[in-house]
Amino acid sequence: MKKVGLILLLLFSFNSYSQDVSCDDLLKFVKSEGSYESSIGVHTLNSDWLYEVTAYRYESKYYVIAKIKNNKYSYETKSYVFCGIPYRNWSDFKYGSYSDSKSYGERFHKYIIDYQCNCY
């Protein structure tokens, strides 16, 4: 129960300087308590480094879990969680905005990467 409290504290204080929750616990929390929105897989992404990008919604905030390849030839990945993403950013990443690159990798850097969660 104490862990859930720490996770909730982190979710509502993105700019906190303390890192009270592990990224693994935060990933589990977002997957179990968040509402699945949509996902983009490896074949659609056609990326050297992105394997899968999935969005979840929890209490009107959006979270993205990105599986990033260990290298461009590998299917082994590591998952990262991104917090508090505006819906517009998710939409622009997923569909592309006017004059955006067709590359999901470039759009990920433009719309998602700056929202990496403050976890350890």
Protein Blocks (a to p, Z undefined) as FASTA:
>chain_A
ZZmmmmmmmmmmmkbcbdfbcfklmmmmmmmmmccfbdcdfklnopakbmbdcdddeehi
acddddddfbfkbcbdcddddehiafklmmmmmnopahiafbfklmmmmmmmmmcccdZZ
